[in-house]
Each structure stands twice: as C-alpha cells, then as structure tokens.
Amino acid sequence: MSWEDLSNQAIAAAGVLYFLALLAHLVEWSALRTVPVTAAAHRPVEAKVAAGLVATGSTGSTRGAAGSTVRPDESTRFRIAMFGNLALILTTAGCVAHLAALLGRGMAAGRVPWGNMYEFTISGSFVVVAGYLLLRKRFGLSWMGPIVTAMVLVLLMVAVLWLYSPVEPLTEALNSPWLVIHVMSAMIATGAFTLGGISSTLYLVRARAEKRGAERGYVARLPSRPTLDRVSYRIHAFAFPVWTFAVLISGPIWAHQAWSSYWNWDPKEVCAFITWVVYAAYLHARATAGWRGRNAAILALIGVASLWFNFIGINYFSTTSQHSYASGAPYSSLVAR
C-alpha cells in the first residue's frame, strides 16, 4: 500500500469517526433535553448531571421552571455521561486519523501536504478540530462539539468529492521554506477564526431564541450571551496577530521571493487583506467603541465568510489568480485511479 492510499483511507476513517462522534453528541443532547435547565445557568450541565449535581448546588437535583425540584433518573445521567465521553473519544480518534492522513500525504509527496486545495482543506479542517480539542477544557467548549464535528465532516466531504487532486510535485513558486511558515500561520489563524465564528453564530442564535421566548433543546443549554461573546472575543484576539503575520509579513516576503514583488494585486492577496481589515475593525470596535454582542457577532461572521471564501473560493473559482496552482481536481480523478 502506498502512502497516498494510506492517506486516503485515513481520511475516510476520520470521516467515519467524526460522523459517529456527531451521532454521540446528538444522543447526548437529546438526553439533556429531559433535564430542566436552571434560569441562572445557561450552559451545558452534562458534567454536573452525570455527577448527580445541580448547576447551582450539590443536592443532586435540578430546578424546573416552576421552582420544583427534579432529579434526573439514573439511566438519564448514565446516558448523558456515556455519550458525552464517547463523543469526545470519537472526536479525538478522528483527529488522530486526520493527522495520520496528513502525515501519509506528506510522505507520499515528500513535502508538507499544502500544495493544492485538497491538501489545504483537509489541513485547515484538521486545525479546526485540533483547536477545539485543545481549547475545550480551557474555555469550556463542550457545547461546541456537535457544531465542530458536523462542520469538519462537511469540509472533508467537500475535499474528497470536489477538491481531490493526486499527489504532484510542487510548482516552482511553492518550492520555498516560506510555504511552511506562511501556510502554517494562515491555517492556525483560520482554525481559530472559525471557532470564534461558531461562537458568534451561536450568540446570534441564542439572542434570537431569547427574544422569541423559544429557548429549547440545544439552544437552552448554550452558555449565556455574555459568555459566548467573551469566548468569541478571546479566540479572535489570539487569531488576529497570527493572521497579521501570515498576511502582512510572511506572505509578502514569499511573494517577493517567488514573483519579485511584495504586492501584486492578486485576487487572493486582496481578499486576504479585506479579511484582515474586517477583523481589525472587529477588535478595534470592541476596544474603543465598546461594541459587544450582536454588532460584534455580525462583524465577526463577515470576517469568517471572507476568510473561507478566500481559503476555498478564490483558489477554486478564480481564473486570474497567481494562486491558481492551488485549485483542486474533481472527484472523477480519484475514481479514475
């Protein structure tokens, strides 16, 4: 078996594991719907329910809407704990298989696996799930699990079905140490911005549900709006300097080395700079104008939309970009093999 075949099989295994993790998350959150949410704690309570605790105390019960005490039965607590842990294990296993796919692709190509859009997409989606797992405990991101696994699963499907390209040598423009520096920093920032965008999206979803008085199911278990807003801001504050380095420092240096010019008004360069401006405006508005909540969330979503359009759209659809070497081949090329 070749390294390329091993990489393809590892990607398939990662997709299956992410799908199973998503199913486990859905069962977990379905069981949580039977447990009342306290008015004071808008966050997932799976850990405390599993331990037999209340979100506001340690009596082993939760408070219903009318103030009555409701104790989740033993089977419900067990189901929540089991499927929550299972989802985390499956997501971690999927991340390991995902990493194995990247390593196999790199071994097959004899280089870092970032030479075309298929490789960019599977690498970028890996950063999203790895970032989630690394930040999950620090920021209490267990509520983000179903969204992350679903999103990464979709990205892998897009990569395999529409962007797949066989292993090929790097073009002369890509054959540079700056490939590692520039693309790695861009992918780290992309993964972090994506997680921040998910937080901003859920902020808007929760705000709309509260306005309509329709807080049920998954939405009712999300953290409070201030918490979602704070998590989003912290993630964006980390990602922005990394993106600045990728777009304004390493990118121009690499462009000068490859094309003898620091700036070429290439569509991808322009779109990357627009993304930088949007996120700079987001952080500046929060720091100076005191923007919080809805306006900040909308601006963050504009940023992540421009980010992913730049990441995939420009490379895949543009016919004038000097980055056209990063476009991918359709799935038929994989089937033909």
C-alpha positions as CSV (number, residue, x, y, z in Angstrom):
1,M,0.0,0.0,0.0
2,S,1.4,3.4,-1.0
3,W,1.5,6.4,1.4
4,E,-1.1,8.2,-0.8
5,D,-3.5,5.2,-0.4
6,L,-2.9,5.2,3.3
7,S,-3.7,8.9,3.5
8,N,-6.9,8.4,1.5
9,Q,-8.0,5.6,3.8
10,A,-7.1,7.6,6.9
11,I,-9.3,10.5,5.7
12,A,-12.2,8.0,5.2
13,A,-11.6,6.7,8.7
14,A,-11.6,10.2,10.1
15,G,-14.8,11.0,8.4
16,V,-16.5,7.9,9.8
17,L,-15.2,8.7,13.3
18,Y,-16.4,12.3,13.1
19,F,-19.8,11.1,11.9
20,L,-20.1,8.7,14.9
21,A,-19.0,11.5,17.2
22,L,-21.7,13.7,15.8
23,L,-24.3,10.9,16.4
24,A,-23.0,10.5,20.0
25,H,-23.3,14.3,20.6
26,L,-26.9,14.2,19.2
27,V,-27.8,11.3,21.6
28,E,-26.1,13.2,24.5
29,W,-28.0,16.4,23.8
30,S,-31.3,14.6,23.2
31,A,-30.9,13.1,26.7
32,L,-30.1,16.5,28.2
33,R,-33.5,17.8,26.8
34,T,-35.2,15.7,29.5
35,V,-33.3,17.6,32.3
36,P,-34.6,21.0,33.2
37,V,-32.3,24.0,32.8
38,T,-32.0,26.4,35.7
39,A,-32.8,30.0,35.0
40,A,-29.4,31.0,36.4
41,A,-27.2,28.7,34.4
42,H,-27.3,28.9,30.6
43,R,-24.7,26.3,29.9
44,P,-24.5,22.6,29.3
45,V,-24.9,20.7,32.5
46,E,-23.9,17.3,31.3
47,A,-20.8,17.1,33.7
48,K,-22.8,18.0,36.8
49,V,-25.8,16.0,35.9
50,A,-23.5,13.0,35.3
51,A,-22.1,13.5,38.7
52,G,-25.5,13.9,40.3
53,L,-25.1,17.6,41.0
54,V,-27.1,20.7,40.2
55,A,-25.9,23.7,38.2
56,T,-26.4,25.9,41.3
57,G,-25.7,23.5,44.1
58,S,-24.8,19.9,45.1
59,T,-28.1,18.3,46.1
60,G,-28.2,16.0,43.1
61,S,-31.2,17.7,41.5
62,T,-32.2,20.4,39.1
63,R,-34.8,23.1,39.3
64,G,-37.8,23.1,37.0
65,A,-39.4,26.3,35.5
66,A,-41.9,26.4,38.4
67,G,-39.2,26.0,41.1
68,S,-39.9,22.4,41.7
69,T,-37.1,20.0,42.3
70,V,-36.5,17.4,39.6
71,R,-33.9,14.7,40.0
72,P,-32.7,13.1,36.7
73,D,-33.1,9.3,36.9
74,E,-30.0,7.1,37.0
75,S,-30.4,5.9,33.4
76,T,-30.6,9.5,32.1
77,R,-27.5,10.5,34.0
78,F,-25.6,7.5,32.7
79,R,-26.7,8.1,29.1
80,I,-25.6,11.7,29.2
81,A,-22.2,10.9,30.7
82,M,-21.6,7.9,28.5
83,F,-22.5,9.5,25.2
84,G,-20.7,12.8,26.2
85,N,-17.5,10.8,26.9
86,L,-18.0,8.7,23.8
87,A,-18.3,11.8,21.6
88,L,-15.1,13.2,23.0
89,I,-13.2,9.9,22.5
90,L,-14.5,9.5,18.9
91,T,-13.6,13.1,18.1
92,T,-10.1,12.6,19.4
93,A,-9.7,9.4,17.5
94,G,-11.0,11.1,14.4
95,C,-8.4,13.9,14.9
96,V,-5.6,11.2,15.2
97,A,-6.8,9.6,12.0
98,H,-6.9,13.0,10.4
99,L,-3.3,13.7,11.4
100,A,-2.3,10.3,10.1
101,A,-3.9,11.2,6.7
102,L,-1.9,14.5,6.6
103,L,1.4,12.7,7.5
104,G,0.7,10.0,4.9
105,R,0.0,12.7,2.2
106,G,3.2,14.4,3.2
107,M,5.2,11.2,3.0
108,A,3.7,10.4,-0.4
109,A,4.6,13.9,-1.7
110,G,7.9,14.2,0.0
111,R,6.9,17.6,1.3
112,V,4.4,19.4,3.5
113,P,0.8,18.5,2.4
114,W,-0.2,22.0,1.4
115,G,0.4,22.0,-2.3
116,N,-3.2,22.2,-3.6
117,M,-6.8,22.9,-2.5
118,Y,-7.5,19.3,-1.4
119,E,-4.5,19.4,0.9
120,F,-5.3,22.9,2.1
121,T,-8.8,21.9,3.0
122,I,-8.0,18.7,4.9
123,S,-5.2,20.6,6.7
124,G,-7.5,23.5,7.6
125,S,-10.3,21.3,8.8
126,F,-7.7,19.4,11.0
127,V,-6.7,22.7,12.6
128,V,-10.4,23.4,13.4
129,V,-10.9,20.2,15.3
130,A,-7.5,20.2,16.9
131,G,-8.1,23.7,18.1
132,Y,-11.4,22.7,19.5
133,L,-9.9,19.8,21.4
134,L,-7.0,22.0,22.8
135,L,-9.3,24.8,23.9
136,R,-12.2,22.6,25.0
137,K,-11.2,22.4,28.7
138,R,-9.7,25.9,28.9
139,F,-12.8,27.7,27.6
140,G,-15.4,25.1,28.4
141,L,-16.3,24.5,24.8
142,S,-18.1,21.2,25.2
143,W,-21.2,22.9,23.8
144,M,-19.4,23.4,20.5
145,G,-18.8,19.7,19.9
146,P,-21.8,19.0,17.6
147,I,-21.1,22.0,15.5
148,V,-17.4,21.3,15.1
149,T,-17.8,17.7,14.2
150,A,-20.6,18.5,11.7
151,M,-18.6,21.2,10.1
152,V,-15.3,19.2,9.8
153,L,-17.3,16.3,8.4
154,V,-18.8,18.5,5.7
155,L,-15.4,20.0,4.9
156,L,-13.9,16.5,4.4
157,M,-16.8,15.6,2.2
158,V,-16.2,18.7,0.0
159,A,-12.5,17.9,-0.1
160,V,-12.9,14.3,-1.2
161,L,-15.8,14.8,-3.6
162,W,-14.9,18.1,-5.3
163,L,-11.3,19.1,-4.5
164,Y,-9.3,15.9,-4.6
165,S,-6.1,16.0,-6.5
166,P,-3.4,13.3,-6.8
167,V,0.0,13.9,-5.3
168,E,2.0,16.1,-7.6
169,P,5.4,17.9,-7.3
170,L,5.3,21.5,-6.1
171,T,5.4,24.2,-8.6
172,E,8.5,26.4,-8.6
173,A,6.6,29.3,-6.8
174,L,5.6,27.0,-4.0
175,N,9.0,25.3,-3.5
176,S,10.2,27.6,-0.7
177,P,10.7,27.4,3.1
178,W,8.2,30.2,3.3
179,L,5.5,27.7,2.2
180,V,5.7,26.2,5.7
181,I,5.9,29.5,7.5
182,H,3.2,31.3,5.6
183,V,0.7,28.5,5.2
184,M,1.0,27.2,8.7
185,S,0.4,30.6,10.3
186,A,-2.6,31.1,7.9
187,M,-4.1,27.7,8.8
188,I,-3.7,28.3,12.6
189,A,-5.4,31.6,12.2
190,T,-8.1,30.1,10.0
191,G,-8.9,27.4,12.5
192,A,-9.1,29.9,15.4
193,F,-11.2,32.4,13.4
194,T,-13.6,29.5,12.5
195,L,-14.1,28.6,16.2
196,G,-14.6,32.3,17.0
197,G,-17.2,32.4,14.2
198,I,-19.0,29.5,15.6
199,S,-19.3,31.2,18.9
200,S,-20.6,34.4,17.2
201,T,-23.1,32.4,15.3
202,L,-24.4,30.7,18.4
203,Y,-24.6,34.1,20.1
204,L,-27.0,35.3,17.4
205,V,-29.0,32.1,17.6
206,R,-29.3,32.3,21.3
207,A,-30.2,36.0,21.2
208,R,-32.9,35.4,18.7
209,A,-34.3,32.5,20.7
210,E,-34.4,34.6,23.9
211,K,-36.2,37.4,22.0
212,R,-38.8,35.0,20.8
213,G,-39.1,33.1,24.1
214,A,-38.1,29.9,22.3
215,E,-35.2,28.6,24.3
216,R,-35.4,24.9,23.9
217,G,-33.2,21.9,23.4
218,Y,-29.6,22.6,22.4
219,V,-30.1,26.4,22.4
220,A,-31.3,26.4,26.0
221,R,-28.1,24.6,27.0
222,L,-25.7,27.1,25.5
223,P,-23.7,29.4,27.7
224,S,-25.2,32.9,28.4
225,R,-24.8,35.5,25.7
226,P,-22.1,37.4,27.6
227,T,-20.1,34.1,27.9
228,L,-20.5,33.4,24.2
229,D,-19.4,36.9,23.4
230,R,-16.4,36.7,25.6
231,V,-15.3,33.3,24.2
232,S,-15.6,34.7,20.7
233,Y,-13.5,37.8,21.5
234,R,-10.7,35.8,23.2
235,I,-10.4,33.4,20.3
236,H,-10.4,36.3,17.8
237,A,-7.8,38.2,19.9
238,F,-5.5,35.2,19.6
239,A,-6.1,34.6,15.9
240,F,-5.6,38.1,14.7
241,P,-1.9,38.5,15.3
242,V,-1.3,35.2,13.7
243,W,-3.3,36.2,10.6
244,T,-1.4,39.5,10.6
245,F,1.9,37.7,10.4
246,A,0.6,35.4,7.6
247,V,-0.9,38.2,5.5
248,L,1.3,41.2,6.1
249,I,4.7,39.7,6.8
250,S,5.3,36.1,5.6
251,G,3.0,36.4,2.6
252,P,4.7,39.5,1.1
253,I,8.1,38.1,1.7
254,W,7.2,34.8,0.0
255,A,5.6,36.8,-2.9
256,H,8.8,38.8,-3.4
257,Q,10.9,35.7,-3.4
258,A,8.6,34.0,-6.0
259,W,7.5,36.9,-8.2
260,S,9.9,39.7,-7.3
261,S,7.2,41.9,-5.9
262,Y,5.8,42.2,-2.4
263,W,2.3,43.0,-3.6
264,N,0.7,42.0,-7.0
265,W,-3.0,42.9,-6.5
266,D,-3.7,39.2,-6.9
267,P,-7.3,38.3,-6.0
268,K,-6.2,36.1,-3.1
269,E,-4.0,38.8,-1.7
270,V,-6.7,41.4,-1.9
271,C,-9.3,39.1,-0.3
272,A,-6.8,38.2,2.5
273,F,-6.2,41.9,3.2
274,I,-10.0,42.5,3.2
275,T,-10.3,39.8,5.8
276,W,-7.6,41.4,7.9
277,V,-9.4,44.8,7.7
278,V,-12.7,43.2,8.9
279,Y,-11.1,41.5,11.9
280,A,-9.0,44.7,12.7
281,A,-12.3,46.6,12.7
282,Y,-13.9,44.0,14.9
283,L,-11.1,44.2,17.5
284,H,-10.8,48.0,17.3
285,A,-14.5,48.5,17.7
286,R,-14.6,46.3,20.8
287,A,-11.6,48.1,22.3
288,T,-12.6,51.7,21.5
289,A,-16.3,51.9,20.8
290,G,-17.3,49.3,23.3
291,W,-19.0,47.1,20.8
292,R,-20.4,44.0,22.3
293,G,-23.0,41.4,21.4
294,R,-25.0,41.5,18.2
295,N,-23.0,44.1,16.2
296,A,-19.7,42.4,17.1
297,A,-21.0,39.0,16.2
298,I,-22.3,40.1,12.8
299,L,-18.9,41.7,12.1
300,A,-17.1,38.5,13.1
301,L,-19.3,36.5,10.7
302,I,-18.5,38.8,7.9
303,G,-14.9,38.2,8.7
304,V,-15.2,34.4,8.7
305,A,-17.2,34.4,5.5
306,S,-14.5,36.4,3.7
307,L,-11.9,34.1,5.3
308,W,-13.4,30.9,3.9
309,F,-14.2,32.5,0.5
310,N,-10.5,33.4,0.3
311,F,-9.4,30.0,1.5
312,I,-11.5,28.0,-1.0
313,G,-13.5,30.3,-3.3
314,I,-10.6,32.3,-4.8
315,N,-8.4,29.3,-5.4
316,Y,-11.2,27.2,-6.8
317,F,-13.1,29.7,-9.0
318,S,-10.6,32.5,-9.9
319,T,-9.0,32.2,-13.4
320,T,-6.7,35.2,-12.9
321,S,-5.1,34.5,-9.6
322,Q,-1.4,33.6,-9.4
323,H,-2.6,31.1,-6.7
324,S,-4.4,29.1,-9.4
325,Y,-1.9,26.3,-8.8
326,A,-3.8,25.6,-5.5
327,S,-7.0,24.6,-7.3
328,G,-8.2,21.1,-6.9
329,A,-9.3,18.4,-9.3
330,P,-12.8,16.9,-9.2
331,Y,-13.6,13.5,-7.6
332,S,-13.5,11.8,-11.0
333,S,-9.7,12.0,-10.8
334,L,-9.9,9.9,-7.7
335,V,-12.4,7.4,-9.2
336,A,-10.2,7.0,-12.3
337,R,-7.4,5.8,-10.1
